[in-house]
Amino acid sequence: MISTTVTTLIPTFNRSQLLLRAARSVLAQSHAEILVHIFDNASTDQTPAVTAALQKEDRRVLVSRSSTNIGSARNHLKAFASIRTPYFSILADDDYLLPGFFERAVEGLIANPEAGFWAGRLQWVAEDGSPLGARAPWRRTGRYPASDSLLPMFRESLITWTSVVFRAEAVWAVGGFDPTVGVVSDMDLLLRVASTFPVLVHNETVAVGQVSAETASSSLSQSRFWESWMTVGNRLREQGALDQAEVRSAVRAHVASVGVLAAKEALREARTRDALQIAKDVQSWSRLKALYLRMAIGFCGHRQGDSQDPADGGGMGREDHCGSTPDW
């Protein structure tokens, strides 16, 4: 019987060599009481052979393979439902961990039994391994009481779950992973835990995230981020997490900024009505940004157009001026 305290969930599809790197980075952790559970979403490449070889090499590797592609959301839900250890982490198949991560994280979580998660820094790299930047260091590290970490998350830098070890019972207490939130469902989970439980945040770089053309978030439209962040922001409101003025201001500014990016994208793509709807929705987060958006939409309609009514599309067939609105 293997004594395990941490499970790393690795959902994967058709990235066999990157998956191998990811899994081995977990198996090489100095904290040996781990389980690597790979969730193969019916890959058609060499993934079955790679996972079979990993299982032969190390009995701490489990593999769950779907017979048909069930989609990323259901594959993640399947992974979360499998957790049986007190702590767990989520690792994308193209990312990898650095030595000592779990040792520091588990030590911190054991010493702070009320903490919902332990978070370090993530280093972003290009496909060739060249550095692209990292999560900005927080000015204060250590233990943050429930909700106190929300302000630095939005004012300093957001946390990514690749560099996080969760306490499983804290995740279940806030309702678990919810893929219906959309493209920032990972942030939704982190924020729900952080608004309910104390968390531990440190500035050590403990994981590496690869950015490529295949990376899910790099190829998605800003509109999808906007819809997802609106859901997250509204949930924080409903939880009472925005009662503190500074936190409310920081969250409003972030959500509204995502809306501005989505509106710019809509203008570039000649979707004037969508841009107007986004401006309307942004108003509940920032009246000033909503006003500027309406001005930009009117500018595009008049500058390019056949119609003086922005709602009519106003000759939005060119990108010359639309989408180049200021960075409010």
C-alpha positions in Angstrom: 0.0 0.0 0.0 1.4 3.4 -1.0 1.0 6.1 1.6 -0.1 9.2 -0.2 -0.9 12.7 0.9 -0.9 14.6 -2.4 -2.6 13.7 -5.7 -1.6 15.5 -8.9 -4.4 15.5 -11.5 -3.1 15.7 -15.1 -5.9 16.0 -17.7 -4.4 15.4 -21.1 -5.2 15.0 -24.8 -2.7 14.3 -27.6 0.5 15.7 -25.9 2.4 12.6 -25.2 5.9 14.0 -24.9 4.9 17.0 -22.9 2.8 14.8 -20.7 5.9 12.7 -20.0 7.8 15.8 -18.8 4.8 16.9 -16.7 4.4 13.5 -14.9 8.1 13.0 -14.3 8.4 16.5 -12.7 5.8 15.3 -10.2 7.4 11.9 -9.6 10.7 13.6 -8.9 9.4 15.7 -6.1 11.3 15.3 -2.8 7.9 14.8 -1.0 7.5 11.1 -2.1 4.0 10.5 -0.7 2.3 11.4 -4.0 0.0 9.9 -6.6 0.0 11.0 -10.3 -3.4 10.5 -11.8 -3.5 11.0 -15.5 -6.9 11.5 -17.2 -6.5 10.7 -20.9 -9.3 12.2 -22.9 -9.2 9.6 -25.7 -5.9 10.7 -27.2 -5.1 9.4 -30.6 -1.3 9.9 -30.4 1.3 8.0 -28.4 -0.3 8.9 -25.0 -1.5 5.4 -24.2 2.0 4.0 -24.8 3.6 6.8 -22.7 1.2 6.3 -19.8 1.6 2.5 -19.9 5.4 3.0 -19.7 5.0 5.5 -16.8 3.0 2.9 -14.9 5.6 0.3 -15.4 8.3 2.7 -14.2 6.5 3.9 -11.1 3.6 2.4 -9.2 2.5 5.9 -8.0 1.0 6.5 -11.5 -2.7 5.9 -12.2 -4.3 6.3 -15.6 -8.0 6.8 -16.4 -8.7 6.8 -20.1 -12.0 7.8 -21.7 -13.1 5.7 -24.7 -14.3 8.8 -26.5 -13.5 12.5 -26.1 -15.7 13.8 -23.4 -14.5 17.4 -23.6 -12.1 19.3 -21.3 -14.8 20.3 -18.8 -16.0 16.8 -18.2 -12.5 15.4 -18.1 -11.6 17.9 -15.4 -14.8 17.0 -13.4 -13.9 13.4 -13.7 -10.4 14.2 -12.3 -11.8 16.2 -9.4 -14.2 13.4 -8.5 -11.3 11.0 -8.1 -9.5 12.8 -5.3 -9.0 10.7 -2.2 -6.0 12.4 -0.6 -6.0 15.3 1.9 -4.2 17.5 -0.6 -4.1 17.8 -4.4 -2.8 19.8 -7.3 -3.8 20.4 -10.9 -1.2 20.2 -13.6 -1.7 21.0 -17.3 0.0 18.4 -19.6 2.3 21.1 -21.0 3.4 22.5 -17.7 5.8 21.1 -15.1 6.8 21.4 -11.4 10.1 22.5 -10.0 12.0 20.5 -7.2 10.8 21.1 -3.7 7.3 22.4 -4.5 5.3 19.7 -2.6 7.7 19.5 0.3 7.3 23.3 1.1 3.5 23.2 0.3 2.6 20.2 2.4 4.8 21.4 5.3 3.0 24.7 5.2 -0.5 23.1 5.1 0.2 20.7 7.9 1.5 23.6 10.1 -1.7 25.6 9.2 -4.6 23.1 9.3 -7.2 25.8 8.6 -5.5 27.0 5.4 -7.4 26.3 2.1 -4.3 26.2 -0.2 -0.6 26.9 -0.4 0.5 29.0 -3.4 4.0 29.7 -4.9 5.0 31.6 -8.1 4.6 30.4 -11.7 7.2 31.1 -14.4 5.9 31.4 -17.9 8.0 30.1 -20.8 7.7 29.9 -24.6 7.8 26.6 -26.4 11.6 26.9 -26.8 11.9 27.3 -23.0 12.8 31.0 -23.1 11.3 32.9 -20.1 8.3 35.1 -20.7 7.7 36.4 -17.2 6.4 35.2 -13.9 3.7 36.1 -11.4 4.8 39.3 -9.8 6.0 38.8 -6.2 3.6 39.8 -3.5 4.8 42.5 -1.1 3.8 40.4 1.9 4.0 36.6 2.0 2.8 34.0 4.4 -0.6 33.4 5.9 -3.6 35.5 4.8 -6.9 35.3 6.8 -10.0 34.4 4.8 -10.7 37.1 2.2 -7.6 39.1 3.0 -5.7 37.6 0.0 -8.3 39.0 -2.5 -6.9 42.5 -2.5 -3.3 41.5 -3.4 -4.7 39.0 -6.0 -6.3 41.8 -7.9 -3.9 44.7 -7.0 -0.6 42.8 -7.3 -1.0 39.6 -9.3 -3.4 36.7 -9.7 -2.5 33.2 -8.6 -2.6 30.3 -11.1 -3.5 26.9 -9.9 -0.5 25.3 -11.5 1.6 26.6 -8.6 -1.0 25.7 -5.9 -1.6 22.7 -3.6 -5.2 22.6 -2.4 -6.6 21.2 0.8 -9.3 18.9 -0.5 -11.8 19.4 2.3 -11.7 23.2 1.7 -12.5 22.7 -2.0 -15.4 20.5 -1.2 -16.6 23.0 1.4 -17.0 25.7 -1.3 -18.8 23.5 -3.8 -15.9 22.1 -5.7 -14.8 22.8 -9.3 -17.5 24.4 -11.5 -16.7 24.3 -15.2 -19.9 26.1 -16.1 -18.1 29.4 -15.1 -16.2 29.1 -18.3 -12.6 29.9 -19.2 -11.6 31.2 -15.8 -13.2 28.4 -13.8 -9.8 27.9 -12.3 -9.8 31.4 -10.9 -13.3 30.9 -9.7 -12.2 28.0 -7.6 -9.2 29.8 -6.2 -11.2 32.9 -5.3 -14.0 30.9 -3.7 -11.5 29.1 -1.5 -9.5 32.3 -0.7 -12.7 34.2 0.3 -13.7 31.4 2.7 -10.5 30.1 4.1 -7.1 31.4 5.1 -4.4 30.8 2.5 -0.7 30.6 2.4 1.1 32.6 -0.4 4.9 32.6 -1.0 7.2 34.1 -3.6 9.3 31.0 -4.4 9.0 29.9 -8.1 7.6 26.3 -7.9 6.2 25.6 -11.3 6.6 26.4 -15.0 3.8 27.1 -17.4 4.3 26.8 -21.2 2.6 29.3 -23.5 2.0 28.0 -27.0 -0.4 28.3 -29.9 -2.2 25.2 -28.4 -2.5 26.7 -24.9 -6.2 27.0 -24.3 -6.3 30.5 -22.9 -4.1 32.0 -25.6 -6.5 31.1 -28.4 -9.8 32.2 -26.8 -11.8 35.3 -27.6 -11.9 38.2 -25.2 -15.7 37.8 -25.1 -15.4 34.5 -23.5 -13.1 35.9 -20.8 -15.6 38.7 -20.3 -18.5 36.4 -19.8 -16.5 34.2 -17.4 -15.2 37.1 -15.3 -18.6 38.6 -15.0 -19.8 35.3 -13.5 -16.8 35.2 -11.1 -17.4 38.9 -10.0 -21.1 38.3 -9.4 -20.3 35.3 -7.3 -17.9 37.3 -5.2 -20.6 39.9 -4.7 -23.2 37.3 -3.7 -20.7 35.8 -1.2 -20.2 39.2 0.4 -16.5 39.0 -0.5 -16.7 42.6 -1.9 -18.0 44.2 1.3 -14.6 45.8 1.9 -14.3 49.0 -0.1 -10.7 48.4 -1.3 -11.4 44.8 -2.4 -14.6 45.9 -4.2 -12.8 48.7 -6.0 -10.0 46.3 -7.1 -12.4 43.6 -8.4 -14.6 46.1 -10.2 -11.5 47.6 -11.9 -10.3 44.1 -13.0 -13.7 42.9 -14.3 -14.4 46.2 -16.1 -10.9 46.1 -17.8 -11.7 42.6 -19.2 -15.0 44.1 -20.5 -13.0 46.9 -22.3 -10.8 44.3 -24.0 -13.9 42.4 -25.1 -15.5 45.5 -26.5 -12.4 46.4 -28.4 -12.4 43.0 -29.9 -16.0 43.4 -30.9 -15.3 46.7 -32.5 -12.4 45.3 -34.5 -14.7 42.5 -35.7 -17.5 44.9 -36.7 -19.8 43.6 -34.0 -21.2 47.0 -32.9 -24.2 45.6 -31.1 -22.1 43.3 -29.1 -19.8 46.2 -28.1 -22.8 48.2 -27.0 -24.1 45.3 -24.9 -20.7 44.9 -23.3 -20.6 48.7 -22.6 -24.0 48.3 -20.9 -22.8 45.4 -18.8 -19.5 47.2 -17.9 -21.6 50.0 -16.3 -22.3 47.8 -13.2 -18.5 47.5 -12.7 -17.3 50.9 -13.8 -19.5 53.8 -15.0 -16.4 55.7 -16.2 -15.2 52.8 -18.4 -18.7 52.2 -19.7 -18.9 55.9 -20.7 -15.6 55.8 -22.5 -16.7 52.6 -24.3 -19.8 54.3 -25.6 -17.8 57.3 -26.8 -15.4 54.9 -28.6 -18.3 53.0 -30.2 -19.8 56.3 -31.3 -16.5 57.4 -32.7 -16.1 54.3 -34.8 -19.7 54.6 -36.1 -19.2 58.2 -37.2 -15.6 57.9 -38.4 -16.2 54.9 -40.7 -19.7 55.0 -41.5 -22.7 54.9 -43.5 -24.9 55.4 -40.5 -24.6 57.8 -37.6 -26.4 55.4 -35.3 -23.8 53.0 -33.8 -26.5 50.4 -33.3 -26.9 50.1 -37.0 -23.3 49.0 -37.5 -22.2 52.4 -38.8 -20.0 51.1 -41.7 -18.0 48.9 -39.3 -16.3 46.9 -42.1 -12.7 48.2 -41.5 -10.3 48.0 -38.6 -8.6 51.3 -39.3 -9.8 53.1 -36.2 -11.9 50.7 -34.2 -10.3 48.6 -31.6 -7.6 51.1 -31.0 -9.3 52.7 -28.1 -7.2 53.9 -25.1 -6.1 51.6 -22.3 -8.6 52.9 -19.7 
